[in-house]
Amino acid sequence: MNRFWGYLSAIMVALLFGVWFSLDKILLGYLHPLALAAMVYLLASALLFLIRISPLHCRILEIIHRESKVEIHISRKNYLTLFLTALFGAVIAPALYLSGLNQITAVNAALLTNVEILFIIILGIFFLKERVKTKDIIGFAFLLVGAIFLSTNNLQNISFDQNLVGSILVVLASFFWAMDTTLTKFLSNKRDIFFLTSLKCGIGGSILFIISIFLGLNFTLPLNMIPLLLLIGWGCMSFAIVLIYIAIREIGSTRTGSIFSTSSLFGAVTAFIILGEPLKATQLLFGILMFVGILILYHKGNND
């Protein structure tokens, strides 16, 4: 049963991030990406900390952990790992990605970020010693192919006759996001999950906030956009960060990172519903292909 909740948590993470990416497009008309990311992470940190100190905290932990074996003690090494995940996933990766995006097209950037799946698989196999069977490789392939076509819509607009530095920066960003996911494996078995996630978001958000202040970025939003910002920070980011820990603990970083690629499908559907962007039948077909990949990974999981 814990495996089921692990896969469900990974899919929910992809859903929340897909919604977040689409809603971001609205707020990016008012804020610089770094300033927006700083506000989202800080809002998520505040909500997670409030849950941490609330009377319901222990009850929520009982529901989340169920029969899973968790550790109470948090060592200095764990705090170092937590800081590295915040630095890699919430600061360095976004900064590299945005810098690269300024030099290449969005289509190329979307294609290149899918190498994160490959990085996660490689890191999971060689460093975390996560076992991968033939059927898993097939599932990964389905997810990767679906993610590539979903994020680019078609391959006709892709051109590599662009700035090589920009492409390298996007690939490096994907590597640091993969490192974040991989390192989270060492923290996913801790009981005080809300403390760890609130601290991670707080560290990342604070660093981004300081950078934004140094760059003189604007933090002003119209009043009618505040509820949307709160929805992203409290409804998407905060719950997604917690669910990532649960998913990685139950099914490993390799499968979690691969399933996360379905966020491109959820993002496309959300953009269609909320932003009125076109949604092609081919995108839905490749989305179905990705879920077939998830079913392949889930099949006979008791033998993994």
C-alpha positions, 0 to 999 in steps of 0.5 A: 500500500505504501508503494501505491501512495508513493506513486500517487504522491509523485503524480500529485507532485507533477500535477501541482508543478504543472499547475504552478508553471502555467499560473506563473505565466500570469504573474510573470507579466508583473514580476521578474522570475527570480523575484516571483520564485523568491516570494513563492518559496517564502510563502511555502516556507511560512505555511509549512512552518505554521503547520509544524507548530500547529496542534494538528502537526502530530496527527498529520505526521501519523497519517503521512508516515503510516507504517513507514519506518522513519527516523526522529534524529536529524544530524548535522550531516542531514542539515548540510544535505538539506542546505545543498538541496535548497542551494541546488534546486531552489537557487542555482538551477533556476538562476542557470535556467533563466540565464540560458533561457535568455539566450535560446528559444523556449522550445529548445529550453523545454527540450533540453530540460528533459535531460533531467530525467536521464540525470536522475536515472544515472544518479539513482543507479550509480550513487543510490544503488537503486535497482532498475529492471528491463521493464523499468527502462521501457517505462523510463523511455515512454516517459522521456519520449512523451515529455520531449514531444509534450514540451516541444509540441513538434520538432519543426521549431527546434534549431541548434544553431543558437547560442551554445552557452545558453544550451549548456546553462539549461543542461547544467540547470537540469543537472542541479535539479536532478542533484536536488531530487537525488539528495532528497533521498537521504532526508525522505525517511525523517519524521519531522518532514514539515520542519525540513521542508519549511527550512528548505523553502526558507533557505532557497527563498531567502537566498533568492530574495537577497539576490533579487534585492541586490539586482533591484528587482520589483516585488509589487503586484496588483491586489487582484493578483495576490490570491493567485500568488497565495494559491501558487505558494500555499496550494502548489509549492508547499504541498508539492515539496512535502509530497516529493519527500513521501514519493522519494521515500516510498518509490525512490528518486529515480522513479519519482524524478521520471514520473515528475516529467508528466508535469508537462502534460498537466501544465498543458491541460492547465494552460488550456483550461485557464489561459486558453492556450491550444491543446492538441490531440497529439499532446494528449496521446503523448500524455497517455503514453507517459501514463503507460510508462508509469503503469509499466513502472508500477507493474509487479513493483513488489519484486523491485 
